[in-house]
Amino acid sequence: MRGGHRVSPGGRAGGGHDVCAGAAGRQAQRLRRRGGRRAQRAWDPSLFTMGMWSIGVGALGAAALALFLANTDMFLPKSQKAALEYLEDTDLKTLEKEPRTFKAKELWEKNGAVIMAVRRPGCFLCREEAMDLSLLKPKLDELGVPLYAVVKEQLSTEVEDFQPYFKGEIFLDEKKKFYGPQRRKMMLLGFVRLGVWRNFFRAWDSGFSGNLEGEGFILGGVFVVGSGRQGILLEHREKEFGDKVNVDSVLEAARKIKPQTLASEEK
């Protein structure tokens, strides 16, 4: 008893409980406030914006790198030079109603030959190159060197429609040996290469047109083959759509051809 007042044990216990409860409540409030601040920091819109910006910049950087690499020669299909023995044993067919099959060496055995392996007759880029080679024909005729082309398939009137652009005989190479020994394909990569788009616009500006008929992913090329065993004097492998041969190089190589009769006399 203090100051005339009696404090019961139960009263002291109840007061202590109230004090503890108040302290616990204040502690809980502090924890809630602290948790709220942490949650606010965790969902800070500025952090989210920075994260999305970083992802976007990274994606653009990756796309730019992929575009750069696609326009180098790193991912281009690798070519393998064709040996004379490989080409001369090729079975070719004439495109007549009753086709004749013969060995390719007949094309160049006596006077050599310039031969275009056409990627696709309906392709306007191939038609452009065929026209360029055809413009050489008067000079090739003076040299006595014939101009030929081979195609890998015969569809509808595709070869017939190609003929106005090419002033030489055309034969069928069903086994695609003139497109080997290692066949090279250009797929979707071709449509992200700047060089291909330059070739597209160049041909369009020159007035060439075409269609989408036939297989056009196996790349073609141009050969200048000497007479007899003289060998392959020029081998141009198309590295991308519309990669034309240099016609001056074709003519230079054709001038090196020695007709079989002349070669025999020199021996």
PyRosetta script that sets phi, psi and omega in degrees:
from pyrosetta import init, pose_from_sequence

init()
pose = pose_from_sequence("MRGGHRVSPGGRAGGGHDVCAGAAGRQAQRLRRRGGRRAQRAWDPSLFTMGMWSIGVGALGAAALALFLANTDMFLPKSQKAALEYLEDTDLKTLEKEPRTFKAKELWEKNGAVIMAVRRPGCFLCREEAMDLSLLKPKLDELGVPLYAVVKEQLSTEVEDFQPYFKGEIFLDEKKKFYGPQRRKMMLLGFVRLGVWRNFFRAWDSGFSGNLEGEGFILGGVFVVGSGRQGILLEHREKEFGDKVNVDSVLEAARKIKPQTLASEEK")
pose.set_psi(1, 129.3)
pose.set_omega(1, 178.5)
pose.set_phi(2, -125.5)
pose.set_psi(2, 134.9)
pose.set_omega(2, 175.9)
pose.set_phi(3, 52.9)
pose.set_psi(3, 33.0)
pose.set_omega(3, 176.7)
pose.set_phi(4, 84.1)
pose.set_psi(4, -0.9)
pose.set_omega(4, -179.9)
pose.set_phi(5, -110.5)
pose.set_psi(5, 140.8)
pose.set_omega(5, 178.9)
pose.set_phi(6, -104.6)
pose.set_psi(6, 130.3)
pose.set_omega(6, 177.7)
pose.set_phi(7, -107.3)
pose.set_psi(7, 116.7)
pose.set_omega(7, -178.5)
pose.set_phi(8, -75.0)
pose.set_psi(8, 151.9)
pose.set_omega(8, 176.6)
pose.set_phi(9, -57.1)
pose.set_psi(9, -37.9)
pose.set_omega(9, 178.9)
pose.set_phi(10, -62.1)
pose.set_psi(10, -36.4)
pose.set_omega(10, 178.9)
pose.set_phi(11, -65.0)
pose.set_psi(11, -43.4)
pose.set_omega(11, 178.7)
pose.set_phi(12, -62.3)
pose.set_psi(12, -40.4)
pose.set_omega(12, -179.6)
pose.set_phi(13, -65.1)
pose.set_psi(13, -42.5)
pose.set_omega(13, 179.9)
pose.set_phi(14, -63.8)
pose.set_psi(14, -40.5)
pose.set_omega(14, 179.7)
pose.set_phi(15, -65.0)
pose.set_psi(15, -40.8)
pose.set_omega(15, 178.7)
pose.set_phi(16, -62.8)
pose.set_psi(16, -37.6)
pose.set_omega(16, 179.1)
pose.set_phi(17, -64.0)
pose.set_psi(17, -40.6)
pose.set_omega(17, 179.0)
pose.set_phi(18, -63.1)
pose.set_psi(18, -40.4)
pose.set_omega(18, -179.9)
pose.set_phi(19, -63.7)
pose.set_psi(19, -44.6)
pose.set_omega(19, -179.4)
pose.set_phi(20, -64.6)
pose.set_psi(20, -41.5)
pose.set_omega(20, 179.8)
pose.set_phi(21, -62.6)
pose.set_psi(21, -39.9)
pose.set_omega(21, 179.4)
pose.set_phi(22, -65.1)
pose.set_psi(22, -41.4)
pose.set_omega(22, 178.9)
pose.set_phi(23, -63.6)
pose.set_psi(23, -42.5)
pose.set_omega(23, 179.9)
pose.set_phi(24, -63.5)
pose.set_psi(24, -38.3)
pose.set_omega(24, 179.2)
pose.set_phi(25, -64.8)
pose.set_psi(25, -42.7)
pose.set_omega(25, 179.3)
pose.set_phi(26, -63.9)
pose.set_psi(26, -39.2)
pose.set_omega(26, 179.1)
pose.set_phi(27, -63.6)
pose.set_psi(27, -41.2)
pose.set_omega(27, 178.9)
pose.set_phi(28, -63.4)
pose.set_psi(28, -39.2)
pose.set_omega(28, 178.5)
pose.set_phi(29, -64.0)
pose.set_psi(29, -41.9)
pose.set_omega(29, 179.0)
pose.set_phi(30, -61.6)
pose.set_psi(30, -41.9)
pose.set_omega(30, 179.9)
pose.set_phi(31, -64.5)
pose.set_psi(31, -39.7)
pose.set_omega(31, 179.0)
pose.set_phi(32, -64.9)
pose.set_psi(32, -42.7)
pose.set_omega(32, 178.3)
pose.set_phi(33, -62.0)
pose.set_psi(33, -42.6)
pose.set_omega(33, -179.5)
pose.set_phi(34, -64.7)
pose.set_psi(34, -42.1)
pose.set_omega(34, 177.8)
pose.set_phi(35, -64.3)
pose.set_psi(35, -37.5)
pose.set_omega(35, 178.3)
pose.set_phi(36, -63.6)
pose.set_psi(36, -41.9)
pose.set_omega(36, 178.6)
pose.set_phi(37, -64.1)
pose.set_psi(37, -39.6)
pose.set_omega(37, 178.5)
pose.set_phi(38, -64.1)
pose.set_psi(38, -42.8)
pose.set_omega(38, 178.7)
pose.set_phi(39, -62.9)
pose.set_psi(39, -38.2)
pose.set_omega(39, 178.6)
pose.set_phi(40, -63.5)
pose.set_psi(40, -41.8)
pose.set_omega(40, 178.5)
pose.set_phi(41, -66.6)
pose.set_psi(41, -38.2)
pose.set_omega(41, -178.3)
pose.set_phi(42, -64.8)
pose.set_psi(42, -33.2)
pose.set_omega(42, -178.6)
pose.set_phi(43, -108.1)
pose.set_psi(43, 31.4)
pose.set_omega(43, 179.2)
pose.set_phi(44, -64.6)
pose.set_psi(44, 118.8)
pose.set_omega(44, -178.6)
pose.set_phi(45, -57.2)
pose.set_psi(45, -32.1)
pose.set_omega(45, -178.9)
pose.set_phi(46, -66.6)
pose.set_psi(46, -36.7)
pose.set_omega(46, 177.4)
pose.set_phi(47, -66.7)
pose.set_psi(47, -39.5)
pose.set_omega(47, 177.9)
pose.set_phi(48, -63.0)
pose.set_psi(48, -42.3)
pose.set_omega(48, 179.3)
pose.set_phi(49, -63.3)
pose.set_psi(49, -42.7)
pose.set_omega(49, 178.8)
pose.set_phi(50, -62.9)
pose.set_psi(50, -38.7)
pose.set_omega(50, 178.7)
pose.set_phi(51, -63.6)
pose.set_psi(51, -45.2)
pose.set_omega(51, 179.3)
pose.set_phi(52, -65.7)
pose.set_psi(52, -37.7)
pose.set_omega(52, 177.9)
pose.set_phi(53, -62.8)
pose.set_psi(53, -41.8)
pose.set_omega(53, 179.4)
pose.set_phi(54, -64.2)
pose.set_psi(54, -41.7)
pose.set_omega(54, 178.2)
pose.set_phi(55, -63.5)
pose.set_psi(55, -42.2)
pose.set_omega(55, 179.2)
pose.set_phi(56, -63.0)
pose.set_psi(56, -44.6)
pose.set_omega(56, 179.1)
pose.set_phi(57, -63.3)
pose.set_psi(57, -41.4)
pose.set_omega(57, 178.4)
pose.set_phi(58, -62.2)
pose.set_psi(58, -41.5)
pose.set_omega(58, 179.5)
pose.set_phi(59, -65.5)
pose.set_psi(59, -42.1)
pose.set_omega(59, 177.9)
pose.set_phi(60, -64.2)
pose.set_psi(60, -39.7)
pose.set_omega(60, 178.4)
pose.set_phi(61, -63.5)
pose.set_psi(61, -42.5)
pose.set_omega(61, 178.9)
pose.set_phi(62, -64.3)
pose.set_psi(62, -40.7)
pose.set_omega(62, 179.4)
pose.set_phi(63, -65.5)
pose.set_psi(63, -41.2)
pose.set_omega(63, 178.9)
pose.set_phi(64, -63.9)
pose.set_psi(64, -41.0)
pose.set_omega(64, 178.6)
pose.set_phi(65, -64.6)
pose.set_psi(65, -43.2)
pose.set_omega(65, 178.9)
pose.set_phi(66, -62.4)
pose.set_psi(66, -40.7)
pose.set_omega(66, 178.8)
pose.set_phi(67, -65.1)
pose.set_psi(67, -39.8)
pose.set_omega(67, 178.7)
pose.set_phi(68, -63.6)
pose.set_psi(68, -47.7)
pose.set_omega(68, -178.4)
pose.set_phi(69, -65.6)
pose.set_psi(69, -35.3)
pose.set_omega(69, 179.5)
pose.set_phi(70, -64.9)
pose.set_psi(70, -22.6)
pose.set_omega(70, -179.0)
pose.set_phi(71, -99.2)
pose.set_psi(71, 10.0)
pose.set_omega(71, 169.9)
pose.set_phi(72, -100.3)
pose.set_psi(72, 177.1)
pose.set_omega(72, 178.5)
pose.set_phi(73, -87.3)
pose.set_psi(73, 5.5)
pose.set_omega(73, -174.0)
pose.set_phi(74, -61.0)
pose.set_psi(74, -41.2)
pose.set_omega(74, -174.9)
pose.set_phi(75, -104.9)
pose.set_psi(75, 11.4)
pose.set_omega(75, 177.6)
pose.set_phi(76, -73.0)
pose.set_psi(76, 146.8)
pose.set_omega(76, 178.1)
pose.set_phi(77, -63.1)
pose.set_psi(77, 134.5)
pose.set_omega(77, -177.6)
pose.set_phi(78, -79.5)
pose.set_psi(78, 139.1)
pose.set_omega(78, -179.6)
pose.set_phi(79, -102.2)
pose.set_psi(79, 156.7)
pose.set_omega(79, 176.0)
pose.set_phi(80, -128.5)
pose.set_psi(80, 126.4)
pose.set_omega(80, -176.8)
pose.set_phi(81, -63.8)
pose.set_psi(81, 143.1)
pose.set_omega(81, 179.9)
pose.set_phi(82, -90.4)
pose.set_psi(82, 134.9)
pose.set_omega(82, 174.9)
pose.set_phi(83, -83.9)
pose.set_psi(83, 153.3)
pose.set_omega(83, 178.9)
pose.set_phi(84, -58.1)
pose.set_psi(84, -39.8)
pose.set_omega(84, -179.8)
pose.set_phi(85, -62.6)
pose.set_psi(85, -32.7)
pose.set_omega(85, 179.8)
pose.set_phi(86, -69.6)
pose.set_psi(86, -45.5)
pose.set_omega(86, -176.4)
pose.set_phi(87, -74.0)
pose.set_psi(87, -40.5)
pose.set_omega(87, -171.9)
pose.set_phi(88, -67.0)
pose.set_psi(88, -19.5)
pose.set_omega(88, -179.4)
pose.set_phi(89, -91.3)
pose.set_psi(89, 4.5)
pose.set_omega(89, -179.0)
pose.set_phi(90, -69.9)
pose.set_psi(90, 135.0)
pose.set_omega(90, 174.6)
pose.set_phi(91, -85.8)
pose.set_psi(91, 120.7)
pose.set_omega(91, 176.9)
pose.set_phi(92, -114.3)
pose.set_psi(92, 154.6)
pose.set_omega(92, 178.6)
pose.set_phi(93, -125.2)
pose.set_psi(93, 141.1)
pose.set_omega(93, 171.8)
pose.set_phi(94, -74.5)
pose.set_psi(94, 162.1)
pose.set_omega(94, -176.2)
pose.set_phi(95, -103.3)
pose.set_psi(95, 27.6)
pose.set_omega(95, 177.9)
pose.set_phi(96, -80.0)
pose.set_psi(96, 173.3)
pose.set_omega(96, 178.1)
pose.set_phi(97, -62.5)
pose.set_psi(97, -36.8)
pose.set_omega(97, 174.9)
pose.set_phi(98, -114.0)
pose.set_psi(98, 86.2)
pose.set_omega(98, -172.1)
pose.set_phi(99, -64.6)
pose.set_psi(99, 146.3)
pose.set_omega(99, 175.1)
pose.set_phi(100, -108.4)
pose.set_psi(100, 133.1)
pose.set_omega(100, 178.2)
pose.set_phi(101, -100.2)
pose.set_psi(101, 134.2)
pose.set_omega(101, -178.7)
pose.set_phi(102, -149.1)
pose.set_psi(102, 165.9)
pose.set_omega(102, 177.5)
pose.set_phi(103, -81.4)
pose.set_psi(103, 141.6)
pose.set_omega(103, -174.1)
pose.set_phi(104, -61.2)
pose.set_psi(104, -26.0)
pose.set_omega(104, -176.8)
pose.set_phi(105, -61.9)
pose.set_psi(105, -19.4)
pose.set_omega(105, 176.4)
pose.set_phi(106, -61.9)
pose.set_psi(106, -25.6)
pose.set_omega(106, -177.6)
pose.set_phi(107, -66.9)
pose.set_psi(107, -35.9)
pose.set_omega(107, -173.3)
pose.set_phi(108, -121.1)
pose.set_psi(108, 0.8)
pose.set_omega(108, -171.2)
pose.set_phi(109, -57.3)
pose.set_psi(109, -39.8)
pose.set_omega(109, -175.6)
pose.set_phi(110, -93.8)
pose.set_psi(110, -45.7)
pose.set_omega(110, -172.0)
pose.set_phi(111, -124.5)
pose.set_psi(111, 11.7)
pose.set_omega(111, -174.6)
pose.set_phi(112, 72.6)
pose.set_psi(112, -175.2)
pose.set_omega(112, -179.6)
pose.set_phi(113, -170.3)
pose.set_psi(113, 153.9)
pose.set_omega(113, 167.9)
pose.set_phi(114, -107.3)
pose.set_psi(114, 124.7)
pose.set_omega(114, -173.2)
pose.set_phi(115, -127.9)
pose.set_psi(115, 126.6)
pose.set_omega(115, 176.3)
pose.set_phi(116, -102.2)
pose.set_psi(116, 123.7)
pose.set_omega(116, 172.4)
pose.set_phi(117, -91.3)
pose.set_psi(117, 104.1)
pose.set_omega(117, -171.6)
pose.set_phi(118, -78.6)
pose.set_psi(118, 126.3)
pose.set_omega(118, 178.3)
pose.set_phi(119, -66.9)
pose.set_psi(119, -46.2)
pose.set_omega(119, 178.2)
pose.set_phi(120, -160.7)
pose.set_psi(120, 118.9)
pose.set_omega(120, -176.3)
pose.set_phi(121, -57.2)
pose.set_psi(121, -31.3)
pose.set_omega(121, -178.8)
pose.set_phi(122, -82.6)
pose.set_psi(122, -5.1)
pose.set_omega(122, -178.9)
pose.set_phi(123, -75.9)
pose.set_psi(123, 129.2)
pose.set_omega(123, -177.5)
pose.set_phi(124, -68.5)
pose.set_psi(124, -24.8)
pose.set_omega(124, 175.8)
pose.set_phi(125, -71.0)
pose.set_psi(125, -39.2)
pose.set_omega(125, 177.2)
pose.set_phi(126, -67.4)
pose.set_psi(126, -37.0)
pose.set_omega(126, 178.0)
pose.set_phi(127, -65.8)
pose.set_psi(127, -35.7)
pose.set_omega(127, 177.7)
pose.set_phi(128, -64.1)
pose.set_psi(128, -45.8)
pose.set_omega(128, 179.9)
pose.set_phi(129, -66.4)
pose.set_psi(129, -37.8)
pose.set_omega(129, 178.1)
pose.set_phi(130, -60.9)
pose.set_psi(130, -39.2)
pose.set_omega(130, 178.7)
pose.set_phi(131, -66.4)
pose.set_psi(131, -40.6)
pose.set_omega(131, 178.0)
pose.set_phi(132, -60.0)
pose.set_psi(132, -44.5)
pose.set_omega(132, 179.4)
pose.set_phi(133, -67.8)
pose.set_psi(133, -35.8)
pose.set_omega(133, -179.9)
pose.set_phi(134, -65.6)
pose.set_psi(134, -29.8)
pose.set_omega(134, 177.2)
pose.set_phi(135, -66.7)
pose.set_psi(135, -17.9)
pose.set_omega(135, 177.0)
pose.set_phi(136, -83.7)
pose.set_psi(136, -13.1)
pose.set_omega(136, -170.1)
pose.set_phi(137, -57.2)
pose.set_psi(137, -41.6)
pose.set_omega(137, 177.7)
pose.set_phi(138, -57.4)
pose.set_psi(138, -40.0)
pose.set_omega(138, 179.5)
pose.set_phi(139, -72.9)
pose.set_psi(139, -34.7)
pose.set_omega(139, 176.8)
pose.set_phi(140, -66.8)
pose.set_psi(140, -37.9)
pose.set_omega(140, 177.7)
pose.set_phi(141, -62.4)
pose.set_psi(141, -38.9)
pose.set_omega(141, 177.4)
pose.set_phi(142, -62.0)
pose.set_psi(142, -34.9)
pose.set_omega(142, 179.3)
pose.set_phi(143, -82.8)
pose.set_psi(143, -8.9)
pose.set_omega(143, -177.8)
pose.set_phi(144, 76.1)
pose.set_psi(144, 21.6)
pose.set_omega(144, -177.9)
pose.set_phi(145, -104.1)
pose.set_psi(145, 121.0)
pose.set_omega(145, -179.2)
pose.set_phi(146, -77.0)
pose.set_psi(146, 157.6)
pose.set_omega(146, 177.9)
pose.set_phi(147, -115.3)
pose.set_psi(147, 125.8)
pose.set_omega(147, -178.9)
pose.set_phi(148, -130.8)
pose.set_psi(148, 167.2)
pose.set_omega(148, 172.2)
pose.set_phi(149, -141.7)
pose.set_psi(149, 152.5)
pose.set_omega(149, 172.9)
pose.set_phi(150, -125.0)
pose.set_psi(150, 145.2)
pose.set_omega(150, 175.7)
pose.set_phi(151, -122.0)
pose.set_psi(151, 158.2)
pose.set_omega(151, -176.9)
pose.set_phi(152, -98.6)
pose.set_psi(152, -5.5)
pose.set_omega(152, 177.0)
pose.set_phi(153, -159.0)
pose.set_psi(153, 157.7)
pose.set_omega(153, 179.5)
pose.set_phi(154, -123.3)
pose.set_psi(154, 105.0)
pose.set_omega(154, -177.1)
pose.set_phi(155, -117.5)
pose.set_psi(155, 126.4)
pose.set_omega(155, 173.3)
pose.set_phi(156, 46.3)
pose.set_psi(156, -124.6)
pose.set_omega(156, -179.0)
pose.set_phi(157, -107.7)
pose.set_psi(157, 23.5)
pose.set_omega(157, -174.9)
pose.set_phi(158, -59.9)
pose.set_psi(158, -46.7)
pose.set_omega(158, -179.4)
pose.set_phi(159, -67.7)
pose.set_psi(159, -40.8)
pose.set_omega(159, 177.6)
pose.set_phi(160, -60.7)
pose.set_psi(160, -40.3)
pose.set_omega(160, 179.1)
pose.set_phi(161, -72.1)
pose.set_psi(161, -21.6)
pose.set_omega(161, 179.2)
pose.set_phi(162, -80.7)
pose.set_psi(162, -26.2)
pose.set_omega(162, -173.7)
pose.set_phi(163, -55.9)
pose.set_psi(163, -38.3)
pose.set_omega(163, 178.9)
pose.set_phi(164, -60.3)
pose.set_psi(164, -22.2)
pose.set_omega(164, -179.7)
pose.set_phi(165, -91.4)
pose.set_psi(165, -15.8)
pose.set_omega(165, -175.0)
pose.set_phi(166, -126.0)
pose.set_psi(166, 122.4)
pose.set_omega(166, -172.8)
pose.set_phi(167, -98.4)
pose.set_psi(167, 35.2)
pose.set_omega(167, 177.2)
pose.set_phi(168, -137.8)
pose.set_psi(168, 175.0)
pose.set_omega(168, 178.0)
pose.set_phi(169, -73.2)
pose.set_psi(169, 149.4)
pose.set_omega(169, -177.5)
pose.set_phi(170, -124.1)
pose.set_psi(170, 137.5)
pose.set_omega(170, -178.3)
pose.set_phi(171, -129.1)
pose.set_psi(171, 162.6)
pose.set_omega(171, -178.2)
pose.set_phi(172, -100.7)
pose.set_psi(172, 125.6)
pose.set_omega(172, 176.8)
pose.set_phi(173, -111.4)
pose.set_psi(173, 83.3)
pose.set_omega(173, -173.3)
pose.set_phi(174, -64.2)
pose.set_psi(174, -32.4)
pose.set_omega(174, -178.1)
pose.set_phi(175, -86.5)
pose.set_psi(175, -1.4)
pose.set_omega(175, 174.9)
pose.set_phi(176, 58.8)
pose.set_psi(176, 36.5)
pose.set_omega(176, -178.4)
pose.set_phi(177, -72.1)
pose.set_psi(177, -29.8)
pose.set_omega(177, 177.5)
pose.set_phi(178, -72.6)
pose.set_psi(178, -7.5)
pose.set_omega(178, 177.8)
pose.set_phi(179, -102.4)
pose.set_psi(179, 6.0)
pose.set_omega(179, -179.3)
pose.set_phi(180, -116.3)
pose.set_psi(180, -157.1)
pose.set_omega(180, 6.8)
pose.set_phi(181, -66.0)
pose.set_psi(181, -29.0)
pose.set_omega(181, 178.2)
pose.set_phi(182, -106.2)
pose.set_psi(182, 103.8)
pose.set_omega(182, -178.0)
pose.set_phi(183, -65.7)
pose.set_psi(183, 135.4)
pose.set_omega(183, -177.9)
pose.set_phi(184, -114.5)
pose.set_psi(184, 134.2)
pose.set_omega(184, 179.2)
pose.set_phi(185, -120.0)
pose.set_psi(185, 145.4)
pose.set_omega(185, 170.3)
pose.set_phi(186, -122.1)
pose.set_psi(186, 119.2)
pose.set_omega(186, -177.3)
pose.set_phi(187, -102.3)
pose.set_psi(187, -126.8)
pose.set_omega(187, -177.0)
pose.set_phi(188, -67.1)
pose.set_psi(188, -20.3)
pose.set_omega(188, 177.8)
pose.set_phi(189, -55.0)
pose.set_psi(189, -33.1)
pose.set_omega(189, -177.3)
pose.set_phi(190, -61.4)
pose.set_psi(190, -27.5)
pose.set_omega(190, -174.3)
pose.set_phi(191, -86.8)
pose.set_psi(191, -0.3)
pose.set_omega(191, 174.6)
pose.set_phi(192, -114.2)
pose.set_psi(192, 4.9)
pose.set_omega(192, 178.3)
pose.set_phi(193, -90.4)
pose.set_psi(193, 128.8)
pose.set_omega(193, -178.4)
pose.set_phi(194, -63.8)
pose.set_psi(194, -35.5)
pose.set_omega(194, 179.5)
pose.set_phi(195, -61.2)
pose.set_psi(195, -38.0)
pose.set_omega(195, 178.5)
pose.set_phi(196, -64.5)
pose.set_psi(196, -43.7)
pose.set_omega(196, 179.7)
pose.set_phi(197, -66.7)
pose.set_psi(197, -34.5)
pose.set_omega(197, 174.3)
pose.set_phi(198, -62.4)
pose.set_psi(198, -41.6)
pose.set_omega(198, 179.1)
pose.set_phi(199, -64.9)
pose.set_psi(199, -40.2)
pose.set_omega(199, 176.2)
pose.set_phi(200, -56.7)
pose.set_psi(200, -52.7)
pose.set_omega(200, -176.7)
pose.set_phi(201, -65.6)
pose.set_psi(201, -34.5)
pose.set_omega(201, 178.8)
pose.set_phi(202, -63.0)
pose.set_psi(202, -45.8)
pose.set_omega(202, -179.3)
pose.set_phi(203, -68.6)
pose.set_psi(203, -40.9)
pose.set_omega(203, 178.0)
pose.set_phi(204, -61.0)
pose.set_psi(204, -44.8)
pose.set_omega(204, -179.7)
pose.set_phi(205, -62.6)
pose.set_psi(205, -28.1)
pose.set_omega(205, 180.0)
pose.set_phi(206, -84.3)
pose.set_psi(206, -1.3)
pose.set_omega(206, 175.0)
pose.set_phi(207, 90.7)
pose.set_psi(207, 12.0)
pose.set_omega(207, -179.7)
pose.set_phi(208, -84.5)
pose.set_psi(208, 145.9)
pose.set_omega(208, 177.2)
pose.set_phi(209, -140.3)
pose.set_psi(209, 168.4)
pose.set_omega(209, -177.8)
pose.set_phi(210, -163.2)
pose.set_psi(210, -156.8)
pose.set_omega(210, -179.6)
pose.set_phi(211, -143.4)
pose.set_psi(211, -175.0)
pose.set_omega(211, -177.6)
pose.set_phi(212, -112.9)
pose.set_psi(212, 20.5)
pose.set_omega(212, -178.1)
pose.set_phi(213, -76.6)
pose.set_psi(213, 137.1)
pose.set_omega(213, 171.7)
pose.set_phi(214, 91.0)
pose.set_psi(214, 173.5)
pose.set_omega(214, -179.7)
pose.set_phi(215, -79.1)
pose.set_psi(215, 127.3)
pose.set_omega(215, -176.9)
pose.set_phi(216, -131.7)
pose.set_psi(216, 14.2)
pose.set_omega(216, -177.8)
pose.set_phi(217, -94.5)
pose.set_psi(217, -25.7)
pose.set_omega(217, 177.3)
pose.set_phi(218, -76.1)
pose.set_psi(218, 119.7)
pose.set_omega(218, -174.2)
pose.set_phi(219, -74.3)
pose.set_psi(219, 149.4)
pose.set_omega(219, -177.7)
pose.set_phi(220, -103.4)
pose.set_psi(220, -152.9)
pose.set_omega(220, -178.7)
pose.set_phi(221, 175.9)
pose.set_psi(221, -174.5)
pose.set_omega(221, 179.1)
pose.set_phi(222, -138.0)
pose.set_psi(222, 137.3)
pose.set_omega(222, 179.2)
pose.set_phi(223, -123.8)
pose.set_psi(223, 142.8)
pose.set_omega(223, 165.7)
pose.set_phi(224, -117.2)
pose.set_psi(224, 115.9)
pose.set_omega(224, -174.7)
pose.set_phi(225, -114.5)
pose.set_psi(225, 131.7)
pose.set_omega(225, 178.3)
pose.set_phi(226, -75.6)
pose.set_psi(226, 169.9)
pose.set_omega(226, -179.2)
pose.set_phi(227, -75.3)
pose.set_psi(227, 157.9)
pose.set_omega(227, 177.0)
pose.set_phi(228, 53.4)
pose.set_psi(228, -122.7)
pose.set_omega(228, -179.5)
pose.set_phi(229, -102.4)
pose.set_psi(229, 20.7)
pose.set_omega(229, -177.6)
pose.set_phi(230, -64.3)
pose.set_psi(230, -27.9)
pose.set_omega(230, 174.6)
pose.set_phi(231, 97.0)
pose.set_psi(231, -174.7)
pose.set_omega(231, -179.4)
pose.set_phi(232, -87.4)
pose.set_psi(232, 116.0)
pose.set_omega(232, -175.3)
pose.set_phi(233, -90.5)
pose.set_psi(233, -25.0)
pose.set_omega(233, 176.4)
pose.set_phi(234, -150.2)
pose.set_psi(234, 135.7)
pose.set_omega(234, 177.4)
pose.set_phi(235, -136.6)
pose.set_psi(235, 107.0)
pose.set_omega(235, 178.3)
pose.set_phi(236, -105.0)
pose.set_psi(236, 120.6)
pose.set_omega(236, 177.1)
pose.set_phi(237, -105.7)
pose.set_psi(237, 122.3)
pose.set_omega(237, 178.0)
pose.set_phi(238, -60.4)
pose.set_psi(238, 118.6)
pose.set_omega(238, -178.2)
pose.set_phi(239, -92.0)
pose.set_psi(239, -20.1)
pose.set_omega(239, 176.8)
pose.set_phi(240, -155.7)
pose.set_psi(240, 166.8)
pose.set_omega(240, -178.7)
pose.set_phi(241, -56.2)
pose.set_psi(241, 126.2)
pose.set_omega(241, 176.3)
pose.set_phi(242, 83.8)
pose.set_psi(242, 10.7)
pose.set_omega(242, 177.3)
pose.set_phi(243, -78.4)
pose.set_psi(243, 92.8)
pose.set_omega(243, -173.5)
pose.set_phi(244, -79.8)
pose.set_psi(244, 153.8)
pose.set_omega(244, 173.6)
pose.set_phi(245, -74.3)
pose.set_psi(245, 151.2)
pose.set_omega(245, 174.8)
pose.set_phi(246, -78.9)
pose.set_psi(246, 113.8)
pose.set_omega(246, -174.4)
pose.set_phi(247, -66.6)
pose.set_psi(247, -28.2)
pose.set_omega(247, 176.4)
pose.set_phi(248, -65.3)
pose.set_psi(248, -36.9)
pose.set_omega(248, 177.4)
pose.set_phi(249, -68.0)
pose.set_psi(249, -35.4)
pose.set_omega(249, 177.5)
pose.set_phi(250, -63.1)
pose.set_psi(250, -47.3)
pose.set_omega(250, -178.7)
pose.set_phi(251, -65.2)
pose.set_psi(251, -40.2)
pose.set_omega(251, 178.7)
pose.set_phi(252, -61.8)
pose.set_psi(252, -43.1)
pose.set_omega(252, 178.7)
pose.set_phi(253, -68.2)
pose.set_psi(253, -37.3)
pose.set_omega(253, 180.0)
pose.set_phi(254, -64.0)
pose.set_psi(254, -32.6)
pose.set_omega(254, 179.3)
pose.set_phi(255, -68.8)
pose.set_psi(255, -17.3)
pose.set_omega(255, 179.4)
pose.set_phi(256, -85.6)
pose.set_psi(256, -8.5)
pose.set_omega(256, -178.7)
pose.set_phi(257, -71.5)
pose.set_psi(257, 132.3)
pose.set_omega(257, 176.6)
pose.set_phi(258, -107.8)
pose.set_psi(258, 113.7)
pose.set_omega(258, 178.4)
pose.set_phi(259, -53.8)
pose.set_psi(259, 148.4)
pose.set_omega(259, -172.6)
pose.set_phi(260, -57.6)
pose.set_psi(260, -38.8)
pose.set_omega(260, -179.7)
pose.set_phi(261, -65.0)
pose.set_psi(261, -41.7)
pose.set_omega(261, 179.7)
pose.set_phi(262, -68.0)
pose.set_psi(262, -38.8)
pose.set_omega(262, 179.0)
pose.set_phi(263, -64.2)
pose.set_psi(263, -37.1)
pose.set_omega(263, 179.7)
pose.set_phi(264, -67.9)
pose.set_psi(264, -38.9)
pose.set_omega(264, 179.8)
pose.set_phi(265, -65.1)
pose.set_psi(265, -38.8)
pose.set_omega(265, -179.4)
pose.set_phi(266, -67.0)
pose.set_psi(266, -29.3)
pose.set_omega(266, 176.9)
pose.set_phi(267, -70.1)
pose.dump_pdb("model.pdb")
